[in-house]
Amino acid sequence: MTDEIKTSYEALPETISVPQEYVNRRGEVIILLENGAPTEARQISEFFGAIPDFPEREDQGSYEERTPL
């Protein structure tokens, strides 16, 4: 089972506090900086490999060459 905390900041602090029960436990901290307005459309490919719900992208294979009409 995975415990998760998600917190958004308008301005990142110099230090980030974690709950006492998480201290000295194995964990991962991911910082995703927002570049632009929060309503800006983002591409799903930006998140591949960033968190467990978005694993590394597998090979997509070769695509056929097409001639424009």
RAPEDA-V826381 format. One line per field, one symbol per residue. ss: DSSP state (A for helix, B for strand, O for the rest). psi: psi as a letter, one per 30 degrees, with the letter a starting at -180 (. if undefined). Layout:
BEGIN
ss->???
psi->???
END
This chain:
BEGIN
ss->OOOOOOOOOOOOOOOOOOOAAAOOOOOOOOOOOOOOOOOOOOOAAAAOOOOOOOOOOOOOOOOOOOOOO
psi->kkkkkkkkkejklelkklkeffkglklkkkjjkjjakffkklkffffkfelefilkklkfakkkkkkk.
END
